[in-house]
Amino acid sequence: MARFIPAAERIEKAHKLIQKAREFPVPPDAGRYDLHYIGEIKALLREARDLVKFITYRPGASPEMKAEVAEIFQECDRVDQELLRGKL
């Protein structure tokens, strides 16, 4: 049986996943072009997005919570750009 995870906990977990993606070690041989590295980063960011993507549709979601979700999506895009595309 699935356990209900409160929105605040989902947001906290999403932030931790983004941080984990930032700290994921770049392989020394192929660098950021290593397929395993790319897959791990993409999976972590996808999981972070999936955790929070429906929070904004909840009737009890506060404007602050909705802003936090938007910030998480922007942070995921920024981390993707920095780590996988080499843009700052």
LINZIJO-V767855 format. One record per helix or strand of 3 or more residues. SS is the DSSP state (2 for helix, 1 for strand). FROM is the first residue (numbers start at 0). TO is the last residue. If there is no record, write none. Layout:
BEGIN
ss=<SS & SS>
from=<FROM & FROM>
to=<TO & TO>
END
This chain:
BEGIN
ss=<2 & 2 & 2 & 2 & 2>
from=<6 & 30 & 34 & 54 & 62>
to=<22 & 32 & 51 & 56 & 83>
END
